[in-house]
Amino acid sequence: MENRNFQLEGQWSAVYYPEKPTGFGVIIFGDERHYVDERTSFWSQNAGKRQIVTDLKEAGYTLFTSNFYGKNWGAENAVRLASTLYEFVMKNEILNRRIHILAEGMGTLAALAFAKEMNSQIRSIVLLNPILSIKHHLEQEKENKFFYRKITREIAHAYEIKMETAEKEIACLKEPVLDLSIPIMVVHILSGGRSYSHARTSKNILSSSRTKPSISEMYVMPEKAGQLGGDIVRFMSRYEKNL
């Protein structure tokens, strides 16, 4: 069986099985295009993400993810579901309880909140083109009124905020915690002007973190993105010596 799709708390979730499991697991938090349904998922359909999934499975990792209520922007219900999914997978699969986290873009917000809750159970974290701050991200999008309004609506919906007070309430949302004492690798895929801008913003946020020694950064050009799976495997495997 290559994968199993099932519903958990009304959301479709999936487990992806390697041929030769090593007993280590990875939970995936996707970006705004991420989805899981009864048959497939974005990480199965998108060529770049599918290659990462394939590389991790070939290295023996069991992967699991959920729809996480769609564009959740790190809201509490998505973080709570991640904890429920973790316990479900630990109960039903033969895996070491200490897992890795792989997150992209918006998924970083829920991933870091989950990591804060589960700190002692997390081996390492890999973040692809991460959004490390809702406030900083919105500030960047102000130049494009269409995207700014769209994202504001999404965040307001995710956090059950009224649109009339959305900007004020979003400004008061808690920022993700990076000082987790967990090894973190941040990967910036430089595919255009906006990606360079987002990479600069992420670097500024990371440079203010107190945990600089446990955070490493990688810059990748699009034509080299196919090698990312191998880079992720090498990073994660460093933190598997202590069971």
ChimeraX attribute file (.defattr): number of C-alpha atoms within 10 A of each C-alpha:
attribute: neighborCount
match mode: 1-to-1
recipient: residues
	/A:1	7
	/A:2	9
	/A:3	14
	/A:4	14
	/A:5	19
	/A:6	15
	/A:7	14
	/A:8	16
	/A:9	11
	/A:10	10
	/A:11	17
	/A:12	21
	/A:13	24
	/A:14	24
	/A:15	20
	/A:16	21
	/A:17	22
	/A:18	22
	/A:19	13
	/A:20	12
	/A:21	16
	/A:22	15
	/A:23	16
	/A:24	22
	/A:25	30
	/A:26	24
	/A:27	22
	/A:28	22
	/A:29	29
	/A:30	28
	/A:31	23
	/A:32	15
	/A:33	11
	/A:34	19
	/A:35	23
	/A:36	24
	/A:37	16
	/A:38	13
	/A:39	13
	/A:40	16
	/A:41	20
	/A:42	17
	/A:43	20
	/A:44	18
	/A:45	10
	/A:46	11
	/A:47	12
	/A:48	15
	/A:49	18
	/A:50	16
	/A:51	19
	/A:52	22
	/A:53	22
	/A:54	16
	/A:55	21
	/A:56	23
	/A:57	23
	/A:58	17
	/A:59	20
	/A:60	19
	/A:61	26
	/A:62	28
	/A:63	24
	/A:64	23
	/A:65	24
	/A:66	28
	/A:67	24
	/A:68	30
	/A:69	18
	/A:70	18
	/A:71	22
	/A:72	24
	/A:73	27
	/A:74	25
	/A:75	20
	/A:76	15
	/A:77	15
	/A:78	26
	/A:79	21
	/A:80	16
	/A:81	19
	/A:82	23
	/A:83	16
	/A:84	14
	/A:85	21
	/A:86	19
	/A:87	12
	/A:88	12
	/A:89	20
	/A:90	15
	/A:91	11
	/A:92	8
	/A:93	13
	/A:94	14
	/A:95	17
	/A:96	13
	/A:97	19
	/A:98	20
	/A:99	25
	/A:100	23
	/A:101	24
	/A:102	23
	/A:103	24
	/A:104	22
	/A:105	18
	/A:106	26
	/A:107	28
	/A:108	29
	/A:109	27
	/A:110	25
	/A:111	27
	/A:112	26
	/A:113	22
	/A:114	21
	/A:115	23
	/A:116	19
	/A:117	14
	/A:118	14
	/A:119	16
	/A:120	14
	/A:121	15
	/A:122	22
	/A:123	25
	/A:124	25
	/A:125	25
	/A:126	25
	/A:127	24
	/A:128	21
	/A:129	24
	/A:130	22
	/A:131	24
	/A:132	25
	/A:133	21
	/A:134	22
	/A:135	16
	/A:136	16
	/A:137	17
	/A:138	18
	/A:139	11
	/A:140	15
	/A:141	17
	/A:142	12
	/A:143	10
	/A:144	9
	/A:145	10
	/A:146	11
	/A:147	13
	/A:148	17
	/A:149	14
	/A:150	12
	/A:151	18
	/A:152	20
	/A:153	16
	/A:154	18
	/A:155	22
	/A:156	21
	/A:157	17
	/A:158	19
	/A:159	18
	/A:160	11
	/A:161	17
	/A:162	12
	/A:163	14
	/A:164	9
	/A:165	10
	/A:166	18
	/A:167	17
	/A:168	10
	/A:169	14
	/A:170	17
	/A:171	13
	/A:172	10
	/A:173	13
	/A:174	10
	/A:175	16
	/A:176	18
	/A:177	14
	/A:178	22
	/A:179	15
	/A:180	16
	/A:181	17
	/A:182	20
	/A:183	20
	/A:184	24
	/A:185	20
	/A:186	22
	/A:187	21
	/A:188	23
	/A:189	20
	/A:190	19
	/A:191	12
	/A:192	10
	/A:193	9
	/A:194	12
	/A:195	14
	/A:196	15
	/A:197	13
	/A:198	20
	/A:199	21
	/A:200	13
	/A:201	19
	/A:202	20
	/A:203	16
	/A:204	11
	/A:205	14
	/A:206	19
	/A:207	12
	/A:208	10
	/A:209	14
	/A:210	13
	/A:211	16
	/A:212	15
	/A:213	10
	/A:214	15
	/A:215	20
	/A:216	13
	/A:217	14
	/A:218	11
	/A:219	14
	/A:220	16
	/A:221	12
	/A:222	12
	/A:223	10
	/A:224	10
	/A:225	17
	/A:226	17
	/A:227	14
	/A:228	19
	/A:229	22
	/A:230	15
	/A:231	15
	/A:232	19
	/A:233	18
	/A:234	12
	/A:235	17
	/A:236	24
	/A:237	14
	/A:238	12
	/A:239	16
	/A:240	14
	/A:241	6
	/A:242	7
	/A:243	9
